[in-house]
């Protein structure tokens, strides 16, 4: 974690010297794409051409991309890449809503994720909550482990399906919304050594 902080500080300090910044806008002042290149690495954020295919998953039949979050922010999709000689991070996330119940969407994605390996069911009462992962093994309760992502909520409303390893994982997080369901498709890849994500 310290290497991430040091690299981020170096990237920020060198951003002033020898960097290039490109951004494009649509819908008034909402930025859709930003690219920052420095001698120490780069940051690329795309919010326009993000597709569920980028997560390796299909969209649940009839689901619609969410237009706004609960606070009115336009955060329905993003593809973020950070690339430095010390670490890299790629996150693709899209949020959807469906009028179908959570259980139906859960079963759909449990089957969909199984093509990538053993699927963890991160919800109250699941035996997967008790798995203590080692090294690269993915777990439900892994927010304290290096490079791990956790969206599972202990309230039982936000539940997740997860598959992969600590460095390459796919997550489907969902919660009830009115009589339907809100859900997010997330793909996360991290690396510490220099390689292409």
Secondary structure, 3 states (H helix, E strand, C coil): CHHHHHHHHHHHHHCCCCCEEEEEECCCCCEEEEEEEECCEEEEEECCCCCHHHHCCCCCCCCEECCCCCCCCCCCEEEEEEEECCCEEEEEEEEEEECCCHHHHHHHHHHHHHHHCCCEEECCCCHHHHCCCCCCECCCCCCCCCCCCCCCCCCCCCEEEEEEECCEEEEEEEEEECCEEEEEEEEEEEECCCCCC
